[in-house]
Amino acid sequence: MEKQAPIAVIAGGGDLPGIVVRSAMEQGRDVVTIAIKGEADASLSVFEPIELGWGQFGKLYATLRARGVRDVVFIGAVQKRPDFTSIWVDFGTLWRLPRIISALFSGDDHLLVKLAGLFEREGLNVVGAHDVAPGLVASPGHVAGPKPDAKALIAMKLAIEAVDAVGRLDIGQGAVAVGKRVVAVEGAEGTDAMLERVAGLRANGRVRSRGASGVLVKCSKPQQDLRLDMPTIGPQTIHKAAEAQLKGVCVEAGRVLVAHRDEVERLCNELGVFLYGCSRGEDFETGDQ
């Protein structure tokens, strides 16, 4: 069997890039780890990454060509949109600058798509983290914690409808429903901050229930390019859901990543928060699981 060409992992923040790098290595791939300066997590140092800033596209492409890279994965959080008017750029970046800058005047999803297009113009193949680390992808049905009851299934269906609505408007990927009411939708602040907001609503009496109730739903946007920005949950999501007194977390099977799966499942069982992998159009109210 012919050995696959090396793959490049271009890493932003968080620990997910390291998980993807390790998964690729376990599959026998040679990995070139590129740490985005000012964004990538220090834990990547174990992989001896090449640290490059946004102004070093020329050096980046030259490095990938020299290492024989064909496939590229973008993974990890990017907190700051690059500003090419205030940083030094190398020559390879300079002559590509008009196309690069044009990407900065779109929404976040469009930015990622346009940046991916720049790599494809260089003859590189942009692949998703789920292609490199398929074990991270959420599986369907009940996964961990207590099984969702009828009330949770009704809330789940309602939250999915809310996520579909905000997703079509390119707003967010998550929503929380308690009973037959949507109490929060995710915006630019992200899932954890949304869950903190729900906990605050509980504390001030704006959301009332006896004991834990309600469900967080996390799905991909209908138009989302999963190669570039696949929604993700992890242990922190379960902690925040428990603090918000939710019954469970529902993620879209096959289209959401679950980081640190073993730890997530342990926490679900320990904290009494269910994890469920759903599909759009699933008949929750009839208990179809």
WOLINLIN-V395342 format. One record per residue. N is the residue number from 1. RES is the residue in three letters. PSI is psi in whole degrees, -180 to 180 (999 if undefined). NEAR is the number of other ideal C-beta (glycine too) atoms within 12 Angstrom. D_FIRST is the distance of its C-alpha to the first C-alpha in Angstrom with 1 decimal. Layout:
{{N/RES/PSI/NEAR/D_FIRST} {N/RES/PSI/NEAR/D_FIRST}}
This chain:
{{1/MET/130/4/0.0} {2/GLU/134/5/3.8} {3/LYS/137/11/6.3} {4/GLN/150/20/9.0} {5/ALA/156/24/12.3} {6/PRO/152/28/15.2} {7/ILE/144/39/17.4} {8/ALA/134/43/21.2} {9/VAL/112/44/23.4} {10/ILE/111/47/26.9} {11/ALA/127/42/29.1} {12/GLY/-149/36/32.7} {13/GLY/172/23/34.8} {14/GLY/176/30/34.4} {15/ASP/-4/27/32.0} {16/LEU/-39/38/29.4} {17/PRO/-42/44/27.5} {18/GLY/-37/33/27.0} {19/ILE/-42/36/25.7} {20/VAL/-43/43/23.1} {21/VAL/-47/40/22.1} {22/ARG/-40/25/21.7} {23/SER/-43/30/19.7} {24/ALA/-40/37/17.1} {25/MET/-39/22/17.0} {26/GLU/-23/15/16.7} {27/GLN/5/19/13.5} {28/GLY/10/16/12.1} {29/ARG/140/29/13.2} {30/ASP/131/22/15.5} {31/VAL/129/38/18.7} {32/VAL/112/34/21.6} {33/THR/121/40/24.6} {34/ILE/115/41/27.6} {35/ALA/122/34/30.8} {36/ILE/119/35/33.4} {37/LYS/131/26/36.6} {38/GLY/-4/22/39.3} {39/GLU/-44/29/37.0} {40/ALA/147/34/34.1} {41/ASP/146/28/34.8} {42/ALA/-23/18/35.6} {43/SER/-16/21/33.2} {44/LEU/-13/34/30.3} {45/SER/-26/17/31.5} {46/VAL/-22/16/29.3} {47/PHE/7/28/26.2} {48/GLU/60/13/28.1} {49/PRO/160/30/28.2} {50/ILE/118/29/29.4} {51/GLU/123/25/32.7} {52/LEU/143/33/33.7} {53/GLY/172/27/36.6} {54/TRP/-24/38/37.0} {55/GLY/10/28/38.5} {56/GLN/41/31/35.5} {57/PHE/-38/36/33.3} {58/GLY/-48/26/33.3} {59/LYS/-38/24/32.0} {60/LEU/-52/37/29.4} {61/TYR/-39/29/27.9} {62/ALA/-40/19/28.1} {63/THR/-45/28/26.3} {64/LEU/-40/34/23.4} {65/ARG/-43/22/23.1} {66/ALA/-31/14/23.3} {67/ARG/0/23/20.5} {68/GLY/26/19/18.1} {69/VAL/137/35/18.4} {70/ARG/-37/24/17.7} {71/ASP/142/32/18.3} {72/VAL/136/42/21.6} {73/VAL/130/44/23.2} {74/PHE/126/38/27.0} {75/ILE/142/50/28.2} {76/GLY/161/37/31.6} {77/ALA/143/23/35.2} {78/VAL/112/26/36.9} {79/GLN/-31/17/40.7} {80/LYS/130/19/42.1} {81/ARG/128/22/41.6} {82/PRO/141/29/41.1} {83/ASP/99/16/44.3} {84/PHE/-2/26/43.7} {85/THR/-12/14/47.5} {86/SER/10/12/47.9} {87/ILE/157/21/44.9} {88/TRP/138/17/44.0} {89/VAL/147/26/41.2} {90/ASP/173/23/39.2} {91/PHE/-40/16/39.3} {92/GLY/-31/23/35.9} {93/THR/-38/28/37.3} {94/LEU/-46/19/40.7} {95/TRP/-14/14/39.8} {96/ARG/-3/29/37.6} {97/LEU/-42/24/40.4} {98/PRO/-43/15/42.0} {99/ARG/-38/22/38.9} {100/ILE/-48/33/38.2} {101/ILE/-34/25/41.8} {102/SER/-27/18/41.9} {103/ALA/-20/28/39.4} {104/LEU/-10/23/41.9} {105/PHE/23/15/44.5} {106/SER/174/17/42.6} {107/GLY/172/20/42.1} {108/ASP/-45/29/39.4} {109/ASP/-41/28/36.9} {110/HIS/-35/22/37.7} {111/LEU/-48/28/37.2} {112/LEU/-42/31/33.7} {113/VAL/-43/26/32.9} {114/LYS/-38/27/34.5} {115/LEU/-39/39/32.7} {116/ALA/-39/28/29.3} {117/GLY/-35/23/30.5} {118/LEU/-40/32/31.2} {119/PHE/-39/35/27.6} {120/GLU/-33/20/26.4} {121/ARG/-23/17/28.9} {122/GLU/6/26/27.0} {123/GLY/15/17/23.8} {124/LEU/151/31/22.3} {125/ASN/116/23/20.9} {126/VAL/121/35/22.9} {127/VAL/163/34/21.3} {128/GLY/157/34/23.1} {129/ALA/-32/42/23.2} {130/HIS/-23/32/22.7} {131/ASP/-33/29/19.3} {132/VAL/-35/38/18.3} {133/ALA/71/34/20.4} {134/PRO/-22/22/20.9} {135/GLY/-12/23/22.8} {136/LEU/-15/36/25.6} {137/VAL/136/31/26.5} {138/ALA/137/39/29.7} {139/SER/158/26/29.7} {140/PRO/157/22/32.5} {141/GLY/-172/22/35.7} {142/HIS/129/28/37.6} {143/VAL/-47/35/35.5} {144/ALA/166/33/38.0} {145/GLY/-176/31/41.7} {146/PRO/152/20/44.5} {147/LYS/141/21/43.9} {148/PRO/136/41/45.4} {149/ASP/-179/24/48.9} {150/ALA/-41/17/50.4} {151/LYS/-39/28/51.8} {152/ALA/-38/39/48.5} {153/LEU/-37/34/46.8} {154/ILE/-45/28/49.6} {155/ALA/-37/40/49.2} {156/MET/-46/51/45.4} {157/LYS/-42/35/45.9} {158/LEU/-42/30/48.5} {159/ALA/-35/49/46.3} {160/ILE/-42/40/43.4} {161/GLU/-38/26/45.9} {162/ALA/-42/36/47.0} {163/VAL/-40/43/43.5} {164/ASP/-43/30/42.9} {165/ALA/-49/22/46.2} {166/VAL/-28/29/45.5} {167/GLY/-40/33/41.9} {168/ARG/-27/18/43.0} {169/LEU/6/19/45.4} {170/ASP/38/23/42.6} {171/ILE/-51/23/44.6} {172/GLY/-177/35/42.5} {173/GLN/1/45/40.0} {174/GLY/159/47/42.2} {175/ALA/155/41/45.5} {176/VAL/130/46/47.7} {177/ALA/138/37/50.0} {178/VAL/119/37/52.6} {179/GLY/-126/26/54.2} {180/LYS/32/21/54.7} {181/ARG/130/24/54.8} {182/VAL/121/32/52.2} {183/VAL/-14/33/53.2} {184/ALA/144/38/50.7} {185/VAL/150/35/48.0} {186/GLU/134/37/45.6} {187/GLY/-149/20/46.3} {188/ALA/-18/16/45.2} {189/GLU/-21/17/46.1} {190/GLY/172/25/43.0} {191/THR/-45/39/42.6} {192/ASP/-44/28/44.0} {193/ALA/-36/22/47.1} {194/MET/-42/37/47.7} {195/LEU/-36/39/47.6} {196/GLU/-36/24/50.1} {197/ARG/-40/29/52.3} {198/VAL/-41/40/52.2} {199/ALA/-39/28/53.3} {200/GLY/-39/20/56.1} {201/LEU/-36/25/57.2} {202/ARG/-46/29/57.4} {203/ALA/-36/15/59.4} {204/ASN/7/11/61.9} {205/GLY/6/9/62.3} {206/ARG/-25/16/60.9} {207/VAL/119/27/58.4} {208/ARG/140/17/60.0} {209/SER/158/25/58.9} {210/ARG/110/10/59.5} {211/GLY/-169/14/56.6} {212/ALA/141/30/53.0} {213/SER/159/32/52.3} {214/GLY/164/45/50.1} {215/VAL/138/49/46.4} {216/LEU/130/56/44.1} {217/VAL/133/56/41.7} {218/LYS/119/49/38.8} {219/CYS/163/44/37.0} {220/SER/155/38/35.2} {221/LYS/147/32/37.5} {222/PRO/-36/21/37.3} {223/GLN/8/18/36.3} {224/GLN/135/29/34.0} {225/ASP/104/26/30.7} {226/LEU/-14/33/28.6} {227/ARG/-27/29/26.1} {228/LEU/-29/36/29.0} {229/ASP/70/38/31.4} {230/MET/129/41/30.4} {231/PRO/151/41/33.4} {232/THR/141/43/33.2} {233/ILE/165/48/35.3} {234/GLY/-169/33/35.4} {235/PRO/-37/29/37.8} {236/GLN/-34/26/40.5} {237/THR/-43/45/40.5} {238/ILE/-43/40/41.4} {239/HIS/-48/28/44.1} {240/LYS/-37/33/45.6} {241/ALA/-41/46/45.7} {242/ALA/-41/31/47.5} {243/GLU/-30/24/49.9} {244/ALA/5/39/50.6} {245/GLN/41/31/51.4} {246/LEU/153/50/48.9} {247/LYS/-34/40/47.8} {248/GLY/180/46/44.2} {249/VAL/130/53/41.3} {250/CYS/129/52/39.5} {251/VAL/153/49/36.3} {252/GLU/115/40/34.6} {253/ALA/135/28/31.7} {254/GLY/-9/25/28.3} {255/ARG/14/34/30.0} {256/VAL/141/44/31.2} {257/LEU/143/43/29.4} {258/VAL/104/42/30.8} {259/ALA/143/35/30.6} {260/HIS/55/26/31.1} {261/ARG/-45/31/31.0} {262/ASP/-43/18/32.2} {263/GLU/-39/24/35.2} {264/VAL/-47/35/35.9} {265/GLU/-37/26/36.1} {266/ARG/-45/19/38.2} {267/LEU/-40/31/40.6} {268/CYS/-46/37/40.9} {269/ASN/-38/21/42.0} {270/GLU/-41/17/44.2} {271/LEU/-5/30/45.9} {272/GLY/32/23/46.2} {273/VAL/122/40/44.3} {274/PHE/154/39/42.0} {275/LEU/127/48/38.6} {276/TYR/135/44/37.9} {277/GLY/116/34/35.1} {278/CYS/169/43/36.8} {279/SER/147/26/36.1} {280/ARG/136/25/38.5} {281/GLY/0/13/41.0} {282/GLU/140/26/40.8} {283/ASP/84/16/44.2} {284/PHE/-38/33/45.1} {285/GLU/-26/19/48.8} {286/THR/4/11/48.4} {287/GLY/19/18/46.1} {288/ASP/103/15/43.1} {289/GLN/999/25/40.2}}
